[in-house]
Amino acid sequence: MLATSPAFKQNVRDALADAGLQKALAFTRPSFAGRRAAAVANLPEFEQLRDVGRDIKNHVLANLDFYLETWAGNVEKSGGQVHWCSTADDARAAVLAICQRVGAKTVTKGKSMISEELAINEHLEQHGITPVETDLGEYILQLRHEPPSHIIAPAFHLNREDWEESFRKSHTDLAEDRVFTDRRDILTEARRKLREQFLAADVGITGANFLIAETGSSVIVTNEGNGDLTQTLPKVHIVLASIEKVVPTLEDACTFLRLLARSATGQDMSVYTTFSTGARRPDDLDGPGEYHVVLIDNGRTNMIGTEFQDMLRCIRCAACMNHCPVYFTVGGHSYGWVYPGPMGSVLTPGLIGVDKAGHLPNASTFCGKCESVCPVKIPLPKLMRHWREREFERHLTPQTVRTNLALWAWFARRPAAYRFATRIAAWTLGFLGRKRGKFHALPFAGGWTDGRDLPAPEGDTFFARYARQQRNAQP
């Protein structure tokens, strides 16, 4: 997937001017937070589970080589094959080799963000293989030639009229004057089209929410059942998974399943939770003849042992973006790569470089809501601050920013000068704004006043007021 993260500021301007996007964002935002809150309230031990989930992930990351080797050994014992891939190129080559070896012409796919990271669809198409997205949201995006804007609701930036328009343009074999009375009509049409693809596919590709070391299993959660059809009907099942998805035991996986759906969609459990262990055995009624797992690093081991290791605890629930005021103002495409929102603001610089994604850690109000709802307690604001430090150290921040920070640092190291300068500034702004009580425009503050008024200061500075209250409080 082509990264447009360096153009984040222009992406944001485009998003703010997109009336359809803003309509979709306004419609969707309350439902995510409300459903999660209700689900959490109905599970008294949720906070305890967050601690357990965090500790399991920390333990795995501290012993990642052991658990990956244990998992891979159990995959092979169950008749599967593991393809260890250091880079995205390695992973794409592994997937293509499997497809070409079995003569695949059509590949069905379940929703998988790692496949977006690897640009698997484009790679297969370049080699004459047709990938078909089977998740309803991903299917509509494939028709529209758009990337996902959210990691669990990929097409939530679209409105119902966008879906209907795309179906009419793409499904030209159906009656042009057909009526979509409600959402069920859209689902029925998509089901009719995709069923043909499920039956024709030679290879099925899914992601993995978890890899279980104890059994060599992969786990996917869906609400549509497309994942089951993708991995059981074709003769070959390929799982795409990144190295941090491994968990030690079935019991640990169940702990995360209790956290995942509640944090993501406000459900107690997803409609479908599917465990896959190896290929079809002689007495199985269905299942693939081959089971492959393409295990991907693609920069993740570079985060282990650094201040960014905590990010590898992420279970891709999207709770952070579902509660982020920045994300729900600009949408997912503004972030310019696979992973948007607070988790993307930390993960994306780690995978494609802070030189390309340096704007993202700065796209935060640091309100802390993302950390407060994260099911595995990733300290996202702290990690974004670390990326800001890296950006500053490498002189990637604009010179104006560096100059202003240097000026502020000079005053901050000289408390008397700082208090004097702030008193003068507060008095001057208060005097100039005394009539209106606010400023519609102000030199050096265009980033604020372009979108809102700046209130004029009233009274003393914080330090002066604090010092006065402390004196008055003394007996």
N, C-alpha and C positions, 0 to 999 in steps of 0.2 A: 504494500500500500504506500503510495507516494505521500511523504510527510509534508504538510503545509504549515507545520508548527511555527517556522520562522515568520510566517505572515499572520500570526495570531491577531495582531491589532487590526489589520484589514478584515480578517475573518469576522472579528467582533462587530465592526461597523456594518458589514453585510448582514450579519445575523440580526442586529438591532433594527435594521430597515426592512427585514423580511416579515411582512404582516402575517403570512401563513404560519411561519415558525412561531412567532410570538403568540398567536392564537392557540397553537398546540401546546406550548409551554404553560400558558395560563390555565388551560383545561386540565392538564395532567398533574401539575405540581401537588395539589392538595391530596390526591388519592394515595400517592406513594407514602408520604409521611403519616397520613392518618391510618392506613392499614397496618403499617409497622407498629405504630404506637398501640393499636388495639391488640395485635398479636403478642407483643411483649407483655402487656398488662395481664394477659391470660396465662402467662407462664412465670410463676413467682421465682423460679430458679434461673431466670434468663441471665442475670448479672453474674451468677456463679458459673454458668456455662461459658460466658465470655472469658472469664479467667482460665477456665479449663482449656478452652480452645486456643487461647494465647500461649499457654504453657506447652500444649502438645506441639504447636507449630515451632516454638523456640527449641524444644527438644529435638525435633526432626532436623531443623536447620543446623543444629550443632553436631548432628550425626548423619548428615545427608548422604554421604557415600555409603554408609552401612545400609540404610533403608532402601536406597536405590538398588544396590546389589541384591539385597534380599528380595525385593519386589521383582527384579528382572529374572532372578533364578526361579521364582514361582511362576512367572509368566511362561518361561520355557518348559517347566514341568507340566504345565497344563496344555502344551501344544502350541503356544503362541511364539512370536518372534519380536524381539526388541531391536530397534534401530537407533543407535546412539548418535545424536546429531549436535555438533557444536554450534553450527551457524544456520541461518535461514536457508542458505544455498544447499547445505547438506540435507536439510529436511525436505526441501522441494525435490531434490534429486531422488531421495528415498521414496517419496510418494509416487513420483513419476515412474520410477523403475518397477514398482509393484504393479501399477496400472498397465504399463506396457507389457510386462511379462504375461499377464492374464488376458491381454488383448482387449482391455476395457475401452468402450466407446462412450459410455454414459456413467457418470459418478453422481450419486445422491449424497447430500451433505446435511448433517444436523448443524444447529447453530454452534459456532466455535470461534471465539475471539482469537485464538492462536492461529487459526487458518487465515484470519484477516492479517495478522502480523506477518505471516509467511507469504501472503498474496498467492495462495494455492490456486484459486480459481483462474487467475490470469495465466499462471504457469501451465495449468492443464490445457487451457484453451489454445495457448501457443503451440501445443503439441497435438492438436486435433482431438482432444478429449473434452466432452461437454459436461461441466459440473452443473448440478441442479440444486439450488438451495431449497430445503423442505420445511424449514421453520417459516411460518406465515409471514412474519415481519421481514426476515431475510429474503423470502421469495419476492415480495413486492419491491424490495430494494434492488434485487438482481434485475427485475424488469425495468427499473428506473435508472440502472447503472449508477447507484449511489452507495457509499459505504455506510455502515451502521453509525448511529449517533448516540447510542446507549448500549451498555454491555449486556443488559438482560431484556430490554425492550427496543430492539434495533431501529424500528420505524416509528417510534413514538413522536417524532418531530413532524409527522405527516397528519393531515386531517382526513376524515372519511372521504371527502370529495376527491382528494389526491389518489386514494386507493381505487375509487371507481373509475376515474379517468385513466389510470394506468392499466387496469384490467380491460377497458374497452379498446385501448390502443394495442395491447399485446394479444388478447384473445380474439383475434379477428375471425375465427371460425364460428364464433357464437353470434347470436342475433344482436345486431347493433342497437336495436331499440329495447333491449331487455331492461327490466327495472330492478334496481337494488332497493328493496323495501326497507331492509334493516341489515345489521352486521351479519346475520346468519346467511344472507344471500351471498355475501362476499366469501364467507367461509366455505359455503357449498361449492362455489365455482372453483376456488383454489383447491379444494379436496378432489374435485373431478379431474382437474389438470394434473395434480401431483400424483394421483394414484397410478396413472400411466407410467410416470417416471420411476416410481418405486418398483414397479414390476419389470421395467426394462433395464434397470441399473445393473452393471457388472461389479461395481465396487461401491461400498458405502463408507463415508468418512464422518466420524464424530469427534467431538472434543472429549474432555474428561474433567469432571469436577473434582474427582479424587482418584488416586491410585493407591490401592491397599497392599502394603508390603506383605502382610501375613498370608494373603491368598493369591496375589498376582492379579487381582481384579481391577477393572476400571469402572467408574461410576458416573452416570450422567443423570441429571434431573431435567425434566421438561414438563410442560403443561399441555402438549399437543399430541404426544405419542409418535411424532415423526422420527424421534431418535430410535425407537424400537424398530420401526419399519426400515430405517436406514441401515441398521446393523444386523438385522436378521434375514432380510430377503436376499441381498446380493451374495455372491459366492465368496467375496473377500470383505472383511471389515478392517478398516484402518483407523486407529485411534491417534489423534494428535494431542500431545500433552507436554507441558513444560515441567521441568525437574522439581519445582516446588510443590507440585500437586500430590506428592506422596504422603501418606499417613501410615502409622504403624499397624493398626489393627482394625477389624470390623467395628469394634466398639468405638474406636476413635472416629471412624467415618460417621457413625450414627450420631455422635456428639455434634459433629459439624453439620449434619443434615438438620438437626434441631435448630441450629443457629441460622442456616442458610436461607431457607424459604421465609422464615419470619422476618429476617433482615431485608430480603429482596422484595418480596411481593406481599408480605403480610399474611401468608398462608402458614398453617401449621406444618404442612409438608407439600411439596410439589405433587401434581397429579400423578406423574410417572417418576419413579426412582428405579433405575435399571442398573444391575450389576452384571458385568460381562467378564467371564473367566475363560479365556482360550477359545479355540474353534469348536465347531459342532462335533460332539462325540457320537459313536456309532448308534447309541440308543436315543439320541436327541431327535425330536420331531422336526425341529427347524434350527436355523443358525448358519453362520458362514462356514465355508470350508477352510478358510484361512483367517487367522487373527494376528494383526500386526500392530505394534505400538511404536510410533515415531516419537521418540523422546527428545525434547528440544531444550537446549541451553540458551543460545542466542543472547548472551551477555549477562545472564542471571548470576553465574558464579562470580562475576566481577563485583557483585553487590554483597556477597557473603564476606563477613569479617569487617565490613565497613559500617559507617553510621546509617547506611540505607538498608541493612539486612532486614530490619523489621518489615519493610515493604513486601518481602517475600512471604509474609504470613497471609496475605490477601486471599480471600476465597471467592472473589468476584461476585459479590452480592449486590453491588451498586448502591448500598445504603448511603455512602458518603456523597455521591452525586445527587441522590434523591433528596438530600437535605441541604444542598449547597446553593446559596443565593446567587453565586456567580454562574454556576452551571445552568440554573433555571432562568437566567437572564440572556445568556448567549447560546445555549444549546451545545450539543456534543461535537458537531462538525467544526466549530470554531477552534477546538484544541488541535486539530490538524493531523491527528494520527489515530491509531486504533483505540487507545484508552483515554477517555475524557475525564473531566471532573477532578476532584482532589486526588484520587488514586492515580489517575493519569498524569497529574502534575508532578508526582513523585516518580512513577515508574517509567514514563516516557523519556525523561532526561537520562535515566540509567540505561535504557536500551538503545537510544539513537544519539545520545550525547547532549550535554547541556548547551553546547554551541548551537544546536538546532532547536532545542526545546526550552531555552532559557526563559522565554516569556511565561511559560506555564506556571512555574512555582510562584511567580509574581501575581498571578490571577487568583488571588485569594483575599478575603477580608480578615482571615485568621479569627473568625468568630468561634472556631473550635467545635462546631456542630458535627463535622465529619468524624472527628476522633470520638466524640461522645456516643455516636451510633454505630461505630465500627464493631462488628461482632467479635473481632480478635484484637481489639484495642490497639490498632496501629496509630502511633503518634504523628498523624499526617502533617499538622502545622509545623511541628519540630523538624520533620524531614524536608518540608518545603523551605524552611529557613536554612537548612544545611545546603540545599541547592543554591539558594541566593548567595550564600557565602562562597561556594565554589565559583559561581558566576562572577562575583566581585573579584575574587583572587585571580582569575584568569583574564581580567580586564575585558569581560564581555558586556558589561553594563555600559550604557551610553555615557559619554564624557560629562554631559550635564548632570547626570545622576551622581557620578563619582565626585564631581566638583561640589555639588550641594551637600553630599554626605561628608566630605572633608571639611566643609565650612561648619556644618552642624557639629562634627566631632571636635573641632577647635573650640567652639563655645562650650560643649558638654564637658570638656576637660578643665574649664575655667568657670566654676559656678557663679562667681560674682559677675563676670561679664555676661554669662547666660541670663541671669536674673535681670540685669540692667537692660539687655537687648530685648527681652520679652516684655518688660514693662513698657519700654518705648514703643514697641510694635503694637501691643494691645491698646495703649492710649491713642496712638495714631489711627489705627483702624476703627476704634470706637468713636473717635471724633469725626472721621470722614463718613462713617455710616450711621451717625446719630439720627438723621431724619427718617431714613427708610428702615433702618434696623437690619439691613442686609445688602449684599453686593451682587448685582447681576453679572458683573465682569470685574476681573481684578488681574493686574499684571502678575505673571509667574504662577497663577492659580487657574489657568485655563482648563486643566484637566478636571477641576472640580466645577467651575462655573459654566462650562459648556453644557452640563447636564442638570445643574441645580444651583440655587442661590447659596451664597456663603453668608452665614449669620455674622453680624458685626459683634465684636467682643463687648461684653458688659461687665463693668466693675474691674476688680484686680485680677492679676494672674493667679494661677493655682498656687504657686509657691507663696505668694504674698498672703493669700487667704488662709492657707494652711498654717503659716507661721503665726498669723493673728489668732486663729482658733486655739493653737497650742498655748499661746501666752494667756488667753482668756481662761483656758481650762486649768491652769496652774492655781493651786490654793494660795 
